[in-house]
Amino acid sequence: MITGLDHIQLAAPPGTEDALRAYYADLLGMTEVPKPPALAARGGCWFEAGTARLHLGIEPDFRPARKAHPGLRVHGIDAFAARLTAAGATVTWDDALPGHRRFYSLDPAGNRLEFLEPQV
């Protein structure tokens, strides 16, 4: 029986760890957590914020997915979008999900991310 979601894994090309750290930790405000030593040798990095756990693994022939994405809940979505825009990230708003405000953006590897906030 499934009891919850442990983490989401995204891929990235070799040598992008510093750019991923700048984006996920510095810009998004997630905390980098150490990978177990046996996995650290593979490269990549892991991040957490609240209950969201995101693993970025290195894939030599990486190609970002065009549609697949994690959906990350945020608080204060307008300020969050402004922060990404100020850092040079593209923010694409989408109002098709009833009861939510949301937008899409890409990480430095080209992974699509959805940021959403329920409307109350």
C-alpha positions as CSV (number, residue, x, y, z in Angstrom):
1,M,0.0,0.0,0.0
2,I,1.3,3.4,-0.9
3,T,1.6,5.7,2.1
4,G,3.0,8.9,0.6
5,L,5.5,10.4,-1.8
6,D,9.1,10.2,-0.7
7,H,10.8,12.4,-3.3
8,I,10.8,13.5,-6.9
9,Q,13.8,12.8,-9.1
10,L,14.7,15.1,-12.0
11,A,17.8,14.7,-14.2
12,A,20.4,17.2,-15.3
13,P,23.5,17.2,-17.5
14,P,27.0,16.6,-16.2
15,G,28.7,19.6,-14.6
16,T,25.5,21.6,-13.7
17,E,25.6,21.1,-10.0
18,D,26.8,24.6,-9.2
19,A,24.0,26.1,-11.3
20,L,21.4,23.8,-9.7
21,R,22.6,24.8,-6.2
22,A,22.3,28.5,-7.1
23,Y,18.8,28.0,-8.4
24,Y,17.3,25.5,-6.0
25,A,19.0,26.7,-2.8
26,D,19.8,30.4,-3.4
27,L,16.8,31.4,-5.6
28,L,14.1,29.0,-4.6
29,G,15.2,28.9,-0.9
30,M,15.4,25.1,-0.6
31,T,17.9,23.5,1.6
32,E,20.6,21.2,0.1
33,V,20.9,17.9,2.0
34,P,23.9,15.7,1.8
35,K,23.6,12.6,-0.4
36,P,24.8,9.3,1.1
37,P,28.5,8.8,0.3
38,A,27.8,5.8,-2.1
39,L,25.4,8.0,-4.1
40,A,27.4,11.3,-3.9
41,A,30.0,9.8,-6.2
42,R,27.4,9.8,-9.0
43,G,27.1,13.6,-8.9
44,G,23.9,15.5,-8.6
45,C,22.3,17.1,-5.5
46,W,19.3,16.8,-3.2
47,F,17.1,19.6,-1.9
48,E,14.2,19.9,0.6
49,A,11.7,22.5,1.6
50,G,8.8,21.7,3.9
51,T,7.6,18.3,2.8
52,A,9.0,18.6,-0.7
53,R,12.1,16.5,-1.4
54,L,13.7,16.9,-4.8
55,H,16.6,14.9,-6.1
56,L,18.6,15.9,-9.1
57,G,20.6,13.2,-10.7
58,I,23.2,13.4,-13.4
59,E,22.3,11.9,-16.8
60,P,25.0,12.0,-19.5
61,D,22.6,12.2,-22.5
62,F,20.2,14.4,-20.6
63,R,17.2,15.9,-22.4
64,P,14.6,17.9,-20.4
65,A,11.0,16.6,-20.5
66,R,8.7,19.1,-22.2
67,K,5.5,18.3,-20.2
68,A,6.5,16.2,-17.2
69,H,7.1,18.3,-14.1
70,P,6.9,18.5,-10.3
71,G,4.2,20.8,-8.8
72,L,5.6,22.8,-5.9
73,R,3.2,24.6,-3.5
74,V,4.3,28.0,-2.6
75,H,3.0,30.8,-0.3
76,G,2.9,34.3,-1.6
77,I,3.0,33.3,-5.3
78,D,3.1,36.8,-6.7
79,A,6.3,37.7,-4.7
80,F,7.7,34.3,-5.6
81,A,7.1,34.9,-9.3
82,A,8.6,38.4,-9.0
83,R,11.7,36.9,-7.4
84,L,12.2,34.4,-10.2
85,T,11.6,37.1,-12.8
86,A,14.1,39.5,-11.2
87,A,16.7,36.6,-11.4
88,G,16.1,36.3,-15.1
89,A,13.9,33.2,-15.0
90,T,10.9,33.0,-17.4
91,V,7.5,32.9,-15.6
92,T,4.5,31.6,-17.6
93,W,1.2,32.1,-15.8
94,D,-1.6,29.5,-16.3
95,D,-5.1,30.1,-15.0
96,A,-6.6,26.7,-16.1
97,L,-6.6,25.0,-12.7
98,P,-9.7,26.0,-10.7
99,G,-9.0,27.1,-7.2
100,H,-5.3,27.8,-7.7
101,R,-3.0,30.4,-9.0
102,R,0.0,28.9,-10.8
103,F,2.9,29.4,-13.1
104,Y,5.6,27.4,-14.9
105,S,9.3,28.1,-15.0
106,L,12.4,26.2,-16.1
107,D,15.4,25.4,-13.9
108,P,19.0,25.9,-15.3
109,A,18.9,22.4,-16.9
110,G,15.6,23.1,-18.6
111,N,13.4,21.0,-16.3
112,R,9.8,22.3,-16.2
113,L,8.6,23.3,-12.7
114,E,5.0,24.2,-11.7
115,F,4.6,26.6,-8.8
116,L,1.1,26.8,-7.4
117,E,-0.9,28.3,-4.5
118,P,-4.4,27.3,-3.6
119,Q,-6.9,30.2,-3.6
120,V,-9.0,30.4,-0.4
